Structures are given as C-alpha cells and as structure tokens.
Amino acid sequence: MSEIISNLQLGFDSVLTLNIFMWAVIGCGLGMITGVLPGFGPAAATGLLLPFAFVLPPTASIVMLACIYYGSMYGGTITSVLLNVPGEASSVATCIDGYAMTKRGMAGKALSISAVGSFIAGVIAVFGLIFSQKIAAIAITFTYLDVFGFSLLALTLVVGLTGDSMIKGLISAFLGLFIGMVGLDIYTGGPRFTMGLDQLQEGLPFIAIIMGIFGLSEILESIGGKKQPDYSGNIGSTLLKWQDFKDSIGAILRGTGIGFFFGLLPGSPAAASSFAAYTVEKRVSKTPERFGKGAIQGVAGPEAANNALGISNFIPLLALGIPSSATMAILLAAFTINGLTPGPLLFTNNPEIAWGLIASLALANVILLIMALPLVRMWVSILKIPTMILYTITLSFMSIGAYIIDGSMFSVLVLWIAGIVGFTLRRFGVPMAPAALTIVLGPMLEKSFRTALQVNYGEFSSLFSSSRANTAYALIVVVLATKMISSIRKSNKVRKMKSSAAMNGSK
Amino acid sequence: MKRNKTVQIAAIAVTALVLSLTATTSASAATAKVNGACKTVGEKSGTLTCTQSGTKKVWKTTVVPAAIKSWLKDCNNQLSVVIGYGAGGATDIWARLLAKYIETETGAKVNVTNTPGAGGSLGINKVMSSKRNACTLGNVNLPSALQYLRPTSSVTYTKESLNLIATTGFSANVIVVHADSKYNTVKDLVDDMKANAGRIKAGSDGPGSDDAIAYYDLAQKTGTTFTQVVTDGSAAKVAALLSKQVDFFGGSITGVKANIDNKQFKALCVFSDVKSKFLPTTPTCKEAGYDVISTNMWSLFTSQGVLESRRQAIEDMLLKIAANTTYIADNDKLAIEVRPFTSDALSEEWTRQAVLYKSIISKL
C-alpha cells in the first residue's frame, strides 16, 4: 500500500507543474471539442497533434494526447443529448434517453448527470488503473473463444432494446447485423455486399449510419409531423437534486464496472459497453417502461460505462504495450518518439511517466468536471435557437461530420440514405437501438467465432472448451428463459384481464 | 450570460494558442548530406539510394529550384498528402513526420488527410484523380499495393497508373515468438513445423497480406505446412501471441520492437537481406538458411500527367529530406528505417515484388 502511495505521489509530482497542467487543460479542452464534432474522432485529433511529441517533453506530450482522448469521451455526450446526434461511437446509447430527457425539458439535468457520472466512473477507473499490471495479466488470458461467448451474451441484450414488439425489434437487429456484414471478408479477402464499390470494402461508416438512423430520421420525423417541436422553453434546471443523484448512483456504479470490463477485452467496440450498461439498467429497473422516455439512469449508466472504458483502455497499452484502438496506437507512437517503451518495463524503467499518466487521468477528471458543469448552461442554450434554424444547423453539422470521416461525399450519401431508411422504419414503429447495437456486435461476434475456430483447428466442439465462454452461454440461457417466462406471464395476465372483462360484459 | 461569454472567449483563446503553436513549432531545417557515387540501381550509398543516372543531385538549402518555386506557386503554398490508411497506424505516423519536414523544406503548409479503405486503394484513387499539378501527393505502400494482382481484387490501378516519386520509409518484417516459447531460432520453428505438419499456428493479417505471403514462401522453401490464424490488425496479432493463441507471427520491426524490448517476444529472424539496425543481434532469415524477404516500403506518388521536371524536383526534395540526419534520428525513434529509393529504383523493386507475389498467390 505504501508503495502505491509513493508511486502515486511520484506521478502527481511529475504532472502537478504549471507547464504540464497547462497541457492537460489544453488536451481536455480540445478533447471536448473533438467529442462534440461528429466524425472528427479522438484518433484524428491526436494524430494531428502527434508531431508535438517531437518537440514537447515526454510527460507533456503524452499527457496532452491522453487528455484529448479522455476529453472526447466527455464531449461526445453533448450532441447526443441535445440533438440526438452521437458525437462519437460510444455516445450512441446515450441518445435514447438523453434526447428523450431533452424533449421533456430536462436537457440540463441530462448533461449534468452525464458529467457527474463520467467523473465518478473516471475516478473509480483510475483507481483500477493503479493495478493495471495485475489486471492486464488476467485480461491477456482472454481468448477469442471467451470474446465470442461474451459477444453472444451481449447480443442477447438486444432483447432488452426491442420495445413493445419483439418482431419489430428483431427486424431492426437483423438490419444491423446485415449492415455489419458489408465489406471485405478479412478471412478470404472476398467482397461481401459491396456492389462493386471500393468505398464499401471497409464496410459502411458506422458514425454516418448512426447519425442517419438517429439524428437525421428524427429531424425528418419532426418535419413530417403535424406540429413542429419547440425546445426553446425546455431547457430546465441544470442543477441536480439529491434525488437525481440517488436515482443514478447505482446506474453509475454498474456502468463503471461494465465499461471497465469491456475496455479490457481485445477488439471490443466502445459502443457495445454503453449499450450493455443501458440494457442492464433497463433490466434491473423497477420501472423499465420509463426507459426510452427520459429515464435518468438511461443516461447515467452508459455515460459511466463510456468513461470507465476510456480509462481501462489504457491498461493493455501501459501494461502490455498493446494499443486497443487507433488513438491508443498514436499514444504508443508518442511513447516511442520519446524513447519510451510501453509495456511491463515502463513501470520499472520510467515510473514517473507511467504514474504521471495515471495521475494526469485523475487530474483530467477534475479538469473536465470543472469545465463540463459550468458549460452545461451554454450548451443547453443551443436549444433556444428556433427549431427550423436548429435543424438546418444540425443537418449541416452532420453532413460535415460525415464528410470528415473519409474526406469524401460517400459518407454524406450514406448518412442521408440511413436517415431516410431510419425515418421509414420509425413510421412502422421499428426501434433503431437494436440495429445500432448489432452493427457493432455483429462483426465482433463473427471475427471472434471464426478466429476461435481457426485457433482450434476448426473443431466445433472446442467452442465449449472454455469455462468463461461456458459461463456466458449459461447466462444467455438464463436471460432468454427469464424473458420468455415474463412474456408468458404478461400474456397470461392480459388474457385473464380480457376474459374477466368479457365476463363482466356478459353479466 | 456574461459568464458564458467568458467561457467562450477562453475556449477560443485555448484553440488559438494551440493552432499558433502548431504553426511555429516545426523543427529547424538541417543541412543535407549527399553521399558518394552509385554503381548499380537500388544500391545503398550512405543514406541515399543509387539511380540509373548516378549520384543524385540535391540543391543547397538556400537555392530553391525553379520547378519547386512554380510548384508551390501553383499550389498556393498549400500541399496535401493523402494517406490511404487510418490515423494512428505506422503509415500515418510516417507520413505526418515526413509532412513536417516537407513544410520545413518548402515553407508550404502540408495537410495530411486520411482516406482509409480498401487496403489503401481509396486513397490511391483519390490521388490518381487529382489535378495534374502535384499539389496532392499520396502514399503507396509495398507490398500492400500489390493487392491488384489478387484474382478477387476489385482494385483498378496498376503500377503504371501511379506517378511514383520516391521512398523514404522502410521496415523489414521479423518473425517473433512468445518469450516463453520453446523456439530459440528459426530452425527450431521450421523443424517443429515439419514434425507437426499443419499444427503450428501463425498469426496473419489475412490471405494475400505481406506476412501471409512470407509464411507461404517460407513453407514452400522448407516443405512445411502451418495453420493460418487471421487476426484483425497488428495489435490483435500481438495480443494473440501474448495470450499464446498463435505460435508465431511475422510483423514489421516498427510494430513489434516495443514487445521485443519489453522481453515479451523473442525475435527469431528478420525477413531482409541485411541486418536491421534496430535488432542488431537478430540474424536475417537468409543468414539462418531461409532465403525469404518480406519488407514494408512507404513511398510517395502523384497523379500521372504532372510535368516531369516538377516530379523530379519533388523526388530530389524527398531524397534530400531522407539524407537529413535529424529526419533519420526522428524516424529511428519510431523504429522506421530511412532507406530511400528513387522513383526508378522503386519501380524496379515494385516489379521484383510483383513477380514473387504472383508466383505465390497463384499457388494459394
């Protein structure tokens, strides 16, 4: 324990200087802006500023880049809550109840709870980072087979997102799975559903699709509605009440655990963890019917998961030298530019850097909370803009965001097509959340399944050779059985009510 | 309201500060060292590669050739480098570093944009269709660019569609095994591949990728077989080896040096004709008795139709940067070897690799 304290002291000593603090603040600020801009993700922002690593001292450059990444996790929420446009992939789940809260005049509260939830999750996750070497030693034992088991389990979560009609929910889920299949098959190199278009070889751009089916379809739906919505009076209080905090703390803690765990799984997409946190909240809630209509836990859980994942993503990098995302690969480059080698020896050879980074992430949480809470009122004031002008700005904003993804009009076209498809499906009452989940989970499931089989020489029986995977299969059975039992009970109840109503009528 | 304004002003100030720093913190230009005469094409001479016409001419720092002047004028001092890969990868980092030095050399603003997709071919297509003024340059990687030779490929370009400029970045692939592995030499590995035919697992980026081609070349030359485990990118390969789900893989030195330094992996042999300066104690596979070459070359090209004098001037400029000791030192930090190839030498190397690629791909 005393060793940990002295290491942390070393870390804080190296970052609590005016110079490093300034770079941390700049990084957090730039990260928030990056998160707000859809399409312009943290990888692009850190890549742009990587040359700083050649001229800045090691701690300053690494702290700045890490803060950009982490800041973007905070910033991505803003447009999800206010405009139903996810700033980055991990904010998709926040759209569901975050935007519903905005419609109910609770935009300020939604942004505040996401800032507070992110802060709490971040602080807890940083504590976990202290034990990164021990956690990484466990994380590296996860095989493709284990990832397959957990992906399959995560896929069953889709049941919690289906809404009133299971059939419509499944239509949405299958649409997402299909979208996730577009692109080159990495195992054979052959194109799948690419229609001969080079642009589709890497698959459909996730952010453009998500902006389309959530943000654009929402706008089209509103325009097509009888009365234009007016949010100008719907800003509400930005201050959280003690009751709000009490309602959310459980969601925040559960979200933290889920996000932290997903961050350790190799190849796990950030959006999957926030969806997992969302569906878990809906499942444990005593009032699941409030979800999708502005439940504060539906914002607190995914946001906590998102930020915990942001921190735990550092564990494979710091302890093993494995970059789990493009942004982490840039951070790895920043380390190597400075003659540092992330991995087991970093904590021995350069403890001031390793512990400095951990301390800087703790510091970033405080900086971002201080930055985020006062800015809530400023962000929320966007809603004062007349609806039609706001829609025009949002459309331009989304189109620019889609263009930034690959610097071509193709993603803009995808955005619009996704918007129209989303709008049409909404008209038939098909929920969009299952599709968003399966778009990210589908490829993860397929890759882990096929690679697990390759590792085991194609033997199907090997799929049951891992205790972790078997536990996941068992949980799937429990989840599905619970759902079936509750559905049967519900239908029996309805039948009883109908028959008693009929009996009363005949009397 | 007043507080909101203050916050807005502070945000603008921070952004402005960062942008101004970006503009001013470029490294100072270093003087170029031009090395001795060349004998054969492709031969290394100090830090420069020989061309058919002999020693490369490189202008002095103070004298800017007319072709460069007119180039910069046409481009309004705004150049663009299109990368066919995403941010954060080795290509992206190599290009951003090179862009910094092009800025220093020309005084122009160089924007690096990522157009990832289709194994780099979307970026290549974008550059191919750009104006014939060389204001847009693009990266082309060998052997990844050879994907057009695959029967299932829908890629439309060939070598002739590209106006090659020069290569600066180079990284050989190295066979690595887990630190706990029973293999200490590549011979141990090959012997085990013989003894346990098809049971030794190699992490790969997919069929037709540079590592898979090298494995098949090795297997063919040693009469062995193996199981290919396809992973999603180099980080996934590293994770697969650390978790011992694969027995070995071939990765660029740039990508695995950190793991070797950390003693997580052992390097068995380098797929190159000469020893790597980053792994001085690791033999080449050729030295170990297995003549397999597998490398990565990062080059720049532009669209066809650009004035030859202009293309040549850009090539000269890149070779000058490649001779810059500061540039080399910066690349060293990233474990990227600066091994320049002129356009002619690059073209020859392309042809050589294409022949090998076709011969292996036809047997897959």
Interface residues (C-beta under 8 A of the other chain):
Chain A: V25 I26 G29 L30 I33 A43 A44 T46 G47 L48 L49 L50 P51 F52 F54 V55 I140 T141 F142 T143 Y144 L184 I186 Y187 T188 G189 G190 P191 T194 G196 D198 Q199 Q201 E202 P266 G267 P316 L320 G321 I322 P323 S324 S325 A326 T327 M328 A329 I330 L332 A333 F335 T336 I337 N338 G339 T341 P342 G343 P344 L345 P374 L375 R377 M378 S381 D406 G407 S408 K447 R450 T451 Q454 V455 Y457
Chain B: R3 N4 V7 Q8 A11 V14 T15 L17 V18 L21 T22 T25 S26 A27 V82 G86 A87 G88 G89 D92 I93 R96 L97 K100 V112 T113 N114 T115 P116 G117 A118 G119 S121 L122 N125 K126 R150 T152 S153 S154 V155 T156 R199 K201 G206 P207 G208 T227 Q228 V229 V230 T231 D232 A235 A236 V238 A239 A240 L242 S243 Q245 V246 K257 A258 N259 D261 N262 K263 Q264 D330 K333 L334 A335
